[in-house]
Every structure is written in structure tokens, then in C-alpha cells.
Amino acid sequence: LDPVAPVAVSPALIATLPPVPANVPAPDAFVRAVRASLMNPPAGVDPWYGRYLGDLLDDHGLRTWVRAKQQLLDLVGGVEGRVVVDGGSGFGMVSNLCAAWGASRVWSIEVHEPMVRSHRRINREYFPEFADRVMPLRGDVSVLPLPDASVDVVMSIEAISHYYDVNRFLDECARVLRPGGWLVISDGNNGANPRIRR
């Protein structure tokens, strides 16, 4: 793992955060932490983090982003008390949101090491309460590092169009999902992947 000591978030930074907007279906602590992490990312976080999730600093962008995730996960009864795989997790904020909504464990699987390393650093500093529930792992979703029938929900949000082998990913989902488990796929980028377009 990436050895970075946790750093306390300064009260001065918290004071500069805008108030949590109304009608955002996420815990206030999650909203404050994600915004603080964007305003003052820990040392060594990939610079793309701010561009990738910068819309979360805007009230409308935050509300839209959270509601979209809520609507998707409501289709499967939510994540509270469930074991979740976030396949192609990027910087891991959807994984963190699932933990904030009560997921018992989230396996945050991402192939790009800078994103995994950034997720670990951000969580150490801004989301320490998720240390034993959100597991950022570098891995390929076509070879999930999990036992058979060990997961309640596998989600792939804005990621499947980037997968090298979609069929192997689907096979892995069938393997790791418990009987009655759910697969949630949402990706507006599908047209960008020639294998998906076929």
C-alpha cells in the first residue's frame, strides 16, 4: 500500500467550504469531505482528480451527480448492508458514496495505478472512517480478485466502454455475485468503444 500518514483537515479549510446544498441525497459529511478533497487534494494526488470531479464543487453538478448514482442504485434496492464491487472505479468517489450510504464493504477496482494511489491518499486524509470498508485495489475487472459468490452488487458506472474484454467482465460478475445479486451498468460513453458499437 501507499504509505501516507493521515492529515487532519484544517478548520480553516472547513470554514471556506460552501454550505451543503439542499436536496442532495448524500450525507453532509460526505459532501464536505469530497469538496474539501477537491479544494485541497493531498500531496501526490493525480492532477486529473480536480478536472475529473470538479463539477462536485458546483451545487447543481453535485446534486445531479449524486442523484444519478442514487437512481441507479435504487433500481437494486440500494447498497446499505451490502458488499459492492465498483468496477472501473476511477478516483473512487462512487465507492465512497456507497460507503456513505451504508455499504458494508466496497471493492473499488481500477486498472490505472495513479487513480488507485490517489483514491488511497484522499481516503486517508478526508474519508478515514471508510478505512475498513472501502478497498481501493489496482486490478483488471476481467479478473476480479474476489472469491466466488461473495458480492451483492457489481456496478460499472461510466466505465464499461473502457474495458478491454467486456465478455470476461460479465463472466466475472456471474462468478462473484451471490445468488440473487445485481449487476448495474450505466455508461454514456458506449459509442466511443468500437467493440461495444458492434
LOLUMRO-67290 format. One line per 10 residues: number of its first residue (from 0); their letters; for each residue x, z negated, y of C-alpha. Coordinates in Angstrom, 3 decimals, decimal comma. Example, Ala and Ser with C-alpha at 12.3 -4.5 7.8 and 13.67 -1.06 7.14 Angstrom:
2
0) as) 12,300:-7,800:-4,500 | 13,670:-7,140:-1,060 .
***
This chain:
198
0) ldpvapvavs) 0,000:0,000:0,000 | 0,871:0,390:3,636 | 2,424:-2,916:4,843 | 0,986:-3,575:8,298 | 0,160:-7,089:9,400 | -3,336:-7,651:10,792 | -3,509:-7,875:14,568 | -6,193:-9,870:16,337 | -8,399:-7,791:18,613 | -7,828:-8,990:22,137 .
10) paliatlppv) -10,739:-10,480:24,082 | -9,703:-8,214:26,974 | -10,347:-5,132:24,805 | -13,681:-6,501:23,609 | -14,682:-7,083:27,263 | -14,068:-3,394:28,059 | -16,363:-2,168:25,295 | -19,745:-0,863:26,379 | -22,734:-2,866:25,176 | -24,077:-1,911:21,766 .
20) panvpapdaf) -26,829:0,626:22,442 | -30,396:0,053:21,312 | -31,787:1,830:18,264 | -28,519:2,200:16,366 | -29,293:1,216:12,762 | -25,896:-0,386:12,172 | -24,743:-3,976:12,603 | -23,436:-4,757:16,087 | -20,125:-5,933:14,617 | -19,585:-2,511:13,005 .
30) vravraslmn) -20,331:-0,702:16,275 | -17,970:-2,939:18,261 | -15,187:-2,595:15,684 | -15,389:1,188:15,387 | -15,421:1,592:19,161 | -12,516:-0,818:19,614 | -10,545:1,064:16,956 | -11,113:4,338:18,789 | -10,167:2,886:22,177 | -7,053:1,142:20,869 .
40) ppagvdpwyg) -6,001:2,503:17,463 | -3,303:0,588:15,597 | 0,246:1,946:15,631 | 0,762:4,700:13,094 | -2,841:5,933:13,037 | -3,050:9,711:12,885 | -3,780:11,056:16,400 | -6,589:13,158:14,958 | -8,614:9,968:14,411 | -9,759:9,871:18,045 .
50) rylgdllddh) -10,768:13,529:18,060 | -12,412:13,283:14,627 | -14,662:10,321:15,507 | -14,546:10,301:19,315 | -18,293:11,026:19,541 | -18,893:7,452:18,393 | -17,816:6,243:21,839 | -20,858:8,001:23,298 | -24,205:6,222:22,763 | -26,040:9,407:21,787 .
60) glrtwvrakq) -23,222:10,520:19,480 | -23,076:7,108:17,807 | -26,853:6,916:17,364 | -27,004:10,442:15,902 | -24,076:9,835:13,527 | -25,419:6,530:12,182 | -28,991:7,770:11,831 | -27,837:10,834:9,883 | -25,980:8,615:7,385 | -28,939:6,248:7,161 .
70) qlldlvggve) -31,371:9,094:6,456 | -29,158:10,440:3,668 | -28,650:7,082:2,002 | -32,309:6,105:2,389 | -33,043:9,015:0,025 | -31,421:6,966:-2,762 | -32,721:3,559:-1,704 | -29,723:2,587:0,427 | -26,416:1,065:-0,660 | -26,983:-2,682:-0,465 .
80) grvvvdggsg) -25,535:-4,371:-3,538 | -24,316:-1,062:-4,969 | -20,937:0,367:-5,938 | -20,327:3,551:-3,933 | -17,791:6,375:-4,039 | -17,196:8,143:-0,728 | -15,606:11,405:-1,885 | -13,543:13,155:0,776 | -13,825:10,078:2,977 | -11,587:11,260:5,818 .
90) fgmvsnlcaa) -10,764:8,296:8,047 | -13,249:6,129:6,141 | -15,854:5,216:8,743 | -18,761:6,212:6,478 | -17,218:3,965:3,812 | -17,019:1,141:6,352 | -20,609:1,752:7,418 | -21,717:1,470:3,776 | -19,908:-1,864:3,527 | -21,585:-2,990:6,764 .
100) wgasrvwsie) -24,916:-2,081:5,145 | -24,098:-4,334:2,193 | -22,466:-2,130:-0,450 | -20,728:-4,430:-2,920 | -17,732:-2,079:-3,265 | -16,836:1,285:-1,718 | -14,171:3,514:-3,249 | -13,019:5,626:-0,327 | -11,302:8,657:-1,922 | -9,311:11,025:0,300 .
110) vhepmvrshr) -6,627:13,569:-0,613 | -4,836:13,573:2,770 | -2,354:10,683:2,960 | -2,356:10,377:6,803 | -6,110:9,737:6,722 | -5,828:7,160:3,925 | -2,959:5,391:5,678 | -4,913:5,408:8,959 | -8,029:4,018:7,257 | -5,990:1,145:5,793 .
120) rinreyfpef) -4,415:0,329:9,170 | -7,735:0,487:11,009 | -9,407:-1,741:8,441 | -6,611:-4,321:8,558 | -6,955:-4,632:12,306 | -10,638:-4,028:13,001 | -12,508:-4,484:9,707 | -10,681:-7,313:7,866 | -13,985:-8,530:6,402 | -14,005:-5,397:4,211 .
130) adrvmplrgd) -10,586:-6,072:2,627 | -12,040:-6,781:-0,806 | -14,939:-4,299:-0,639 | -13,609:-1,033:0,873 | -10,805:0,501:-1,165 | -9,100:3,430:0,604 | -7,364:5,474:-2,096 | -5,407:8,684:-1,975 | -6,875:10,857:-4,672 | -8,482:14,101:-5,678 .
140) vsvlplpdas) -12,243:13,942:-6,164 | -11,935:16,231:-9,179 | -10,045:13,404:-10,964 | -11,711:10,179:-9,821 | -9,589:7,098:-10,627 | -12,583:5,131:-11,911 | -13,979:4,179:-15,325 | -16,981:5,875:-16,888 | -20,428:4,668:-15,797 | -19,033:2,332:-13,113 .
150) vdvvmsieai) -20,678:3,616:-9,925 | -24,218:3,559:-8,499 | -23,864:6,191:-5,748 | -21,390:9,017:-5,209 | -21,591:10,603:-1,792 | -19,867:13,611:-0,340 | -20,645:13,888:3,345 | -19,174:16,858:5,232 | -16,541:17,210:2,532 | -17,575:19,372:-0,423 .
160) shyydvnrfl) -16,705:22,579:1,424 | -13,089:21,354:1,404 | -12,894:20,597:-2,340 | -10,560:22,720:-4,435 | -12,723:22,527:-7,555 | -16,391:21,731:-6,937 | -17,356:22,027:-10,615 | -14,763:19,444:-11,660 | -16,007:17,143:-8,895 | -19,554:17,429:-10,245 .
170) decarvlrpg) -18,280:16,722:-13,775 | -16,501:13,625:-12,465 | -19,684:12,466:-10,751 | -21,558:12,748:-14,055 | -18,795:10,750:-15,736 | -18,506:7,851:-13,248 | -22,187:7,447:-12,364 | -24,153:4,819:-14,243 | -27,419:5,898:-15,862 | -29,883:6,270:-13,004 .
180) gwlvisdgnn) -27,058:6,671:-10,464 | -27,266:9,005:-7,494 | -25,208:11,868:-6,084 | -25,647:12,565:-2,364 | -24,145:15,771:-0,942 | -24,515:16,836:2,671 | -22,277:19,424:4,265 | -22,957:21,730:7,176 | -19,576:23,375:6,547 | -20,566:25,055:3,267 .
190) ganprirr) -20,412:28,558:4,719 | -16,734:28,024:5,525 | -15,754:27,816:1,847 | -15,781:31,231:0,116 | -16,270:29,600:-3,314 | -19,439:27,878:-2,073 | -20,776:31,037:-0,390 | -20,789:32,889:-3,751 .
***
